[in-house]
Amino acid sequence: MHELVFEVAQESDGGYIAEALGESIFTQGDTWNELRENAIEAVKAYYFDRQMPSGIRLHLVRDEMLAVG
């Protein structure tokens, strides 16, 4: 099966939130390692009765505003 991609954003408090693209799977973690563990757990729970994805990709999206002038 395909890999499942999560779009990850860092919250202002330093934690992370993640949303799977194309599936209704959401998770979070206070640290990157916690997010990784929670993403695996969430995917296993979501696909408990179906074929699992071959892998999980965590895509960190960074949004930065720059002042000009």
N, CA, C and O atoms as CSV, one atom per row, in Angstrom:
chain,resi,resn,atom,element,x,y,z
A,1,MET,N,N,0.838,-1.181,0.000
A,1,MET,CA,C,0.000,0.000,0.000
A,1,MET,C,C,0.888,1.250,0.000
A,1,MET,O,O,2.088,1.160,0.258
A,2,HIS,N,N,0.328,2.353,-0.274
A,2,HIS,CA,C,1.013,3.643,-0.364
A,2,HIS,C,C,1.521,4.117,0.998
A,2,HIS,O,O,1.150,3.576,2.039
A,3,GLU,N,N,2.372,5.132,0.965
A,3,GLU,CA,C,2.761,5.755,2.219
A,3,GLU,C,C,1.719,6.809,2.570
A,3,GLU,O,O,1.096,7.400,1.688
A,4,LEU,N,N,1.539,7.031,3.842
A,4,LEU,CA,C,0.589,8.015,4.342
A,4,LEU,C,C,1.367,9.252,4.765
A,4,LEU,O,O,2.322,9.152,5.534
A,5,VAL,N,N,0.967,10.418,4.269
A,5,VAL,CA,C,1.673,11.663,4.557
A,5,VAL,C,C,0.880,12.475,5.579
A,5,VAL,O,O,-0.321,12.703,5.428
A,6,PHE,N,N,1.583,12.898,6.614
A,6,PHE,CA,C,1.010,13.810,7.601
A,6,PHE,C,C,1.606,15.186,7.394
A,6,PHE,O,O,2.822,15.320,7.255
A,7,GLU,N,N,0.771,16.206,7.371
A,7,GLU,CA,C,1.240,17.587,7.363
A,7,GLU,C,C,1.373,18.002,8.824
A,7,GLU,O,O,0.407,17.950,9.585
A,8,VAL,N,N,2.578,18.413,9.205
A,8,VAL,CA,C,2.881,18.726,10.603
A,8,VAL,C,C,3.158,20.211,10.748
A,8,VAL,O,O,3.868,20.803,9.935
A,9,ALA,N,N,2.594,20.808,11.788
A,9,ALA,CA,C,2.869,22.205,12.121
A,9,ALA,C,C,3.320,22.283,13.566
A,9,ALA,O,O,2.841,21.539,14.422
A,10,GLN,N,N,4.247,23.193,13.827
A,10,GLN,CA,C,4.704,23.392,15.200
A,10,GLN,C,C,3.851,24.480,15.838
A,10,GLN,O,O,3.647,25.547,15.259
A,11,GLU,N,N,3.356,24.196,17.038
A,11,GLU,CA,C,2.544,25.156,17.756
A,11,GLU,C,C,3.424,26.171,18.468
A,11,GLU,O,O,4.623,25.949,18.632
A,12,SER,N,N,2.841,27.268,18.888
A,12,SER,CA,C,3.610,28.330,19.546
A,12,SER,C,C,4.238,27.863,20.855
A,12,SER,O,O,5.244,28.426,21.288
A,13,ASP,N,N,3.667,26.851,21.488
A,13,ASP,CA,C,4.231,26.343,22.746
A,13,ASP,C,C,5.348,25.328,22.520
A,13,ASP,O,O,5.927,24.818,23.479
A,14,GLY,N,N,5.652,25.032,21.250
A,14,GLY,CA,C,6.737,24.108,20.929
A,14,GLY,C,C,6.276,22.719,20.565
A,14,GLY,O,O,7.062,21.938,20.027
A,15,GLY,N,N,5.014,22.377,20.842
A,15,GLY,CA,C,4.478,21.071,20.486
A,15,GLY,C,C,4.178,20.991,18.998
A,15,GLY,O,O,4.383,21.953,18.258
A,16,TYR,N,N,3.692,19.837,18.569
A,16,TYR,CA,C,3.411,19.599,17.153
A,16,TYR,C,C,2.001,19.048,16.985
A,16,TYR,O,O,1.509,18.297,17.827
A,17,ILE,N,N,1.360,19.432,15.886
A,17,ILE,CA,C,0.078,18.858,15.500
A,17,ILE,C,C,0.232,18.288,14.092
A,17,ILE,O,O,0.974,18.829,13.272
A,18,ALA,N,N,-0.471,17.199,13.824
A,18,ALA,CA,C,-0.321,16.536,12.525
A,18,ALA,C,C,-1.669,16.086,12.012
A,18,ALA,O,O,-2.514,15.616,12.773
A,19,GLU,N,N,-1.862,16.235,10.703
A,19,GLU,CA,C,-3.087,15.824,10.020
A,19,GLU,C,C,-2.698,14.996,8.801
A,19,GLU,O,O,-1.881,15.418,7.983
A,20,ALA,N,N,-3.291,13.817,8.692
A,20,ALA,CA,C,-3.027,12.956,7.538
A,20,ALA,C,C,-3.727,13.530,6.313
A,20,ALA,O,O,-4.881,13.951,6.384
A,21,LEU,N,N,-3.020,13.542,5.200
A,21,LEU,CA,C,-3.605,14.017,3.947
A,21,LEU,C,C,-4.433,12.896,3.332
A,21,LEU,O,O,-3.914,11.811,3.073
A,22,GLY,N,N,-5.710,13.151,3.097
A,22,GLY,CA,C,-6.581,12.177,2.458
A,22,GLY,C,C,-7.278,11.228,3.415
A,22,GLY,O,O,-8.089,10.411,2.979
A,23,GLU,N,N,-6.989,11.310,4.696
A,23,GLU,CA,C,-7.629,10.464,5.709
A,23,GLU,C,C,-7.985,11.329,6.914
A,23,GLU,O,O,-7.391,12.388,7.120
A,24,SER,N,N,-8.938,10.888,7.694
A,24,SER,CA,C,-9.354,11.628,8.890
A,24,SER,C,C,-8.559,11.159,10.104
A,24,SER,O,O,-9.114,10.590,11.043
A,25,ILE,N,N,-7.268,11.404,10.070
A,25,ILE,CA,C,-6.392,11.022,11.175
A,25,ILE,C,C,-5.671,12.280,11.645
A,25,ILE,O,O,-5.009,12.963,10.864
A,26,PHE,N,N,-5.810,12.568,12.925
A,26,PHE,CA,C,-5.172,13.724,13.538
A,26,PHE,C,C,-4.449,13.254,14.785
A,26,PHE,O,O,-4.928,12.358,15.479
A,27,THR,N,N,-3.300,13.849,15.077
A,27,THR,CA,C,-2.573,13.517,16.293
A,27,THR,C,C,-1.697,14.691,16.684
A,27,THR,O,O,-1.586,15.669,15.946
A,28,GLN,N,N,-1.078,14.587,17.848
A,28,GLN,CA,C,-0.220,15.661,18.337
A,28,GLN,C,C,0.832,15.068,19.241
A,28,GLN,O,O,0.757,13.904,19.634
A,29,GLY,N,N,1.822,15.892,19.569
A,29,GLY,CA,C,2.864,15.481,20.501
A,29,GLY,C,C,3.579,16.699,21.044
A,29,GLY,O,O,3.733,17.704,20.350
A,30,ASP,N,N,4.011,16.604,22.277
A,30,ASP,CA,C,4.751,17.709,22.887
A,30,ASP,C,C,6.171,17.803,22.350
A,30,ASP,O,O,6.776,18.875,22.360
A,31,THR,N,N,6.709,16.665,21.875
A,31,THR,CA,C,8.040,16.625,21.279
A,31,THR,C,C,7.944,15.907,19.933
A,31,THR,O,O,6.934,15.274,19.628
A,32,TRP,N,N,9.003,16.013,19.136
A,32,TRP,CA,C,9.015,15.335,17.833
A,32,TRP,C,C,8.929,13.821,18.019
A,32,TRP,O,O,8.205,13.148,17.285
A,33,ASN,N,N,9.656,13.286,18.986
A,33,ASN,CA,C,9.607,11.843,19.231
A,33,ASN,C,C,8.226,11.388,19.681
A,33,ASN,O,O,7.756,10.329,19.264
A,34,GLU,N,N,7.573,12.177,20.526
A,34,GLU,CA,C,6.217,11.844,20.963
A,34,GLU,C,C,5.257,11.887,19.774
A,34,GLU,O,O,4.379,11.032,19.657
A,35,LEU,N,N,5.417,12.868,18.901
A,35,LEU,CA,C,4.582,12.946,17.708
A,35,LEU,C,C,4.761,11.709,16.837
A,35,LEU,O,O,3.784,11.160,16.328
A,36,ARG,N,N,5.997,11.271,16.664
A,36,ARG,CA,C,6.278,10.074,15.857
A,36,ARG,C,C,5.560,8.862,16.439
A,36,ARG,O,O,4.908,8.115,15.710
A,37,GLU,N,N,5.677,8.668,17.740
A,37,GLU,CA,C,5.014,7.539,18.397
A,37,GLU,C,C,3.496,7.635,18.277
A,37,GLU,O,O,2.829,6.634,18.014
A,38,ASN,N,N,2.949,8.834,18.470
A,38,ASN,CA,C,1.503,9.029,18.394
A,38,ASN,C,C,0.978,8.832,16.974
A,38,ASN,O,O,-0.128,8.326,16.787
A,39,ALA,N,N,1.766,9.227,15.973
A,39,ALA,CA,C,1.348,9.030,14.584
A,39,ALA,C,C,1.260,7.537,14.266
A,39,ALA,O,O,0.303,7.098,13.628
A,40,ILE,N,N,2.233,6.768,14.698
A,40,ILE,CA,C,2.201,5.317,14.471
A,40,ILE,C,C,0.992,4.706,15.163
A,40,ILE,O,O,0.282,3.896,14.566
A,41,GLU,N,N,0.750,5.082,16.406
A,41,GLU,CA,C,-0.389,4.561,17.166
A,41,GLU,C,C,-1.709,4.929,16.496
A,41,GLU,O,O,-2.608,4.095,16.395
A,42,ALA,N,N,-1.829,6.178,16.035
A,42,ALA,CA,C,-3.064,6.629,15.391
A,42,ALA,C,C,-3.317,5.878,14.080
A,42,ALA,O,O,-4.456,5.518,13.783
A,43,VAL,N,N,-2.275,5.642,13.306
A,43,VAL,CA,C,-2.415,4.922,12.037
A,43,VAL,C,C,-2.803,3.470,12.300
A,43,VAL,O,O,-3.673,2.931,11.615
A,44,LYS,N,N,-2.177,2.838,13.272
A,44,LYS,CA,C,-2.529,1.451,13.607
A,44,LYS,C,C,-3.990,1.349,14.046
A,44,LYS,O,O,-4.682,0.402,13.673
A,45,ALA,N,N,-4.455,2.303,14.826
A,45,ALA,CA,C,-5.851,2.294,15.281
A,45,ALA,C,C,-6.811,2.530,14.121
A,45,ALA,O,O,-7.850,1.876,14.033
A,46,TYR,N,N,-6.474,3.454,13.237
A,46,TYR,CA,C,-7.348,3.793,12.110
A,46,TYR,C,C,-7.462,2.632,11.126
A,46,TYR,O,O,-8.538,2.367,10.590
A,47,TYR,N,N,-6.356,1.948,10.894
A,47,TYR,CA,C,-6.323,0.849,9.919
A,47,TYR,C,C,-6.411,-0.527,10.580
A,47,TYR,O,O,-5.951,-1.510,10.000
A,48,PHE,N,N,-6.986,-0.618,11.767
A,48,PHE,CA,C,-6.974,-1.891,12.505
A,48,PHE,C,C,-7.618,-3.032,11.731
A,48,PHE,O,O,-7.243,-4.189,11.920
A,49,ASP,N,N,-8.583,-2.729,10.862
A,49,ASP,CA,C,-9.274,-3.791,10.123
A,49,ASP,C,C,-9.030,-3.720,8.614
A,49,ASP,O,O,-9.746,-4.344,7.831
A,50,ARG,N,N,-8.014,-2.955,8.218
A,50,ARG,CA,C,-7.676,-2.804,6.796
A,50,ARG,C,C,-6.172,-2.903,6.624
A,50,ARG,O,O,-5.419,-2.939,7.596
A,51,GLN,N,N,-5.752,-2.946,5.373
A,51,GLN,CA,C,-4.321,-2.988,5.082
A,51,GLN,C,C,-3.673,-1.660,5.476
A,51,GLN,O,O,-4.164,-0.587,5.126
A,52,MET,N,N,-2.571,-1.753,6.204
A,52,MET,CA,C,-1.835,-0.570,6.668
A,52,MET,C,C,-1.038,0.040,5.526
A,52,MET,O,O,-0.677,-0.662,4.581
A,53,PRO,N,N,-0.756,1.345,5.600
A,53,PRO,CA,C,0.157,1.957,4.636
A,53,PRO,C,C,1.546,1.340,4.782
A,53,PRO,O,O,1.879,0.792,5.833
A,54,SER,N,N,2.342,1.428,3.741
A,54,SER,CA,C,3.697,0.873,3.799
A,54,SER,C,C,4.626,1.732,4.647
A,54,SER,O,O,5.658,1.253,5.116
A,55,GLY,N,N,4.271,2.984,4.845
A,55,GLY,CA,C,5.093,3.881,5.653
A,55,GLY,C,C,4.336,5.149,5.983
A,55,GLY,O,O,3.273,5.427,5.428
A,56,ILE,N,N,4.904,5.907,6.894
A,56,ILE,CA,C,4.328,7.184,7.309
A,56,ILE,C,C,5.388,8.259,7.068
A,56,ILE,O,O,6.539,8.117,7.482
A,57,ARG,N,N,4.985,9.328,6.399
A,57,ARG,CA,C,5.888,10.464,6.180
A,57,ARG,C,C,5.354,11.646,6.971
A,57,ARG,O,O,4.191,12.024,6.829
A,58,LEU,N,N,6.214,12.231,7.808
A,58,LEU,CA,C,5.863,13.437,8.553
A,58,LEU,C,C,6.477,14.628,7.832
A,58,LEU,O,O,7.698,14.779,7.787
A,59,HIS,N,N,5.621,15.467,7.272
A,59,HIS,CA,C,6.071,16.621,6.484
A,59,HIS,C,C,5.874,17.880,7.319
A,59,HIS,O,O,4.747,18.347,7.489
A,60,LEU,N,N,6.972,18.431,7.843
A,60,LEU,CA,C,6.916,19.624,8.678
A,60,LEU,C,C,6.765,20.857,7.796
A,60,LEU,O,O,7.587,21.118,6.918
A,61,VAL,N,N,5.699,21.607,8.049
A,61,VAL,CA,C,5.415,22.830,7.294
A,61,VAL,C,C,5.748,24.013,8.191
A,61,VAL,O,O,5.262,24.113,9.317
A,62,ARG,N,N,6.572,24.892,7.681
A,62,ARG,CA,C,6.974,26.058,8.466
A,62,ARG,C,C,6.418,27.306,7.811
A,62,ARG,O,O,6.605,27.530,6.615
A,63,ASP,N,N,5.741,28.107,8.593
A,63,ASP,CA,C,5.152,29.351,8.110
A,63,ASP,C,C,5.855,30.503,8.809
A,63,ASP,O,O,5.798,30.629,10.032
A,64,GLU,N,N,6.518,31.341,8.023
A,64,GLU,CA,C,7.289,32.441,8.608
A,64,GLU,C,C,6.973,33.730,7.871
A,64,GLU,O,O,7.000,33.772,6.641
A,65,MET,N,N,6.675,34.778,8.622
A,65,MET,CA,C,6.385,36.079,8.052
A,65,MET,C,C,7.631,36.937,8.175
A,65,MET,O,O,8.201,37.059,9.259
A,66,LEU,N,N,8.053,37.527,7.076
A,66,LEU,CA,C,9.237,38.386,7.047
A,66,LEU,C,C,8.820,39.825,6.767
A,66,LEU,O,O,8.009,40.081,5.877
A,67,ALA,N,N,9.365,40.741,7.511
A,67,ALA,CA,C,9.102,42.153,7.270
A,67,ALA,C,C,9.982,42.651,6.132
A,67,ALA,O,O,11.160,42.301,6.051
A,68,VAL,N,N,9.416,43.454,5.270
A,68,VAL,CA,C,10.160,44.015,4.142
A,68,VAL,C,C,10.138,45.525,4.273
A,68,VAL,O,O,9.081,46.144,4.401
A,69,GLY,N,N,11.338,46.109,4.238
A,69,GLY,CA,C,11.450,47.572,4.268
A,69,GLY,C,C,11.360,48.143,5.583
A,69,GLY,O,O,11.441,49.362,5.733
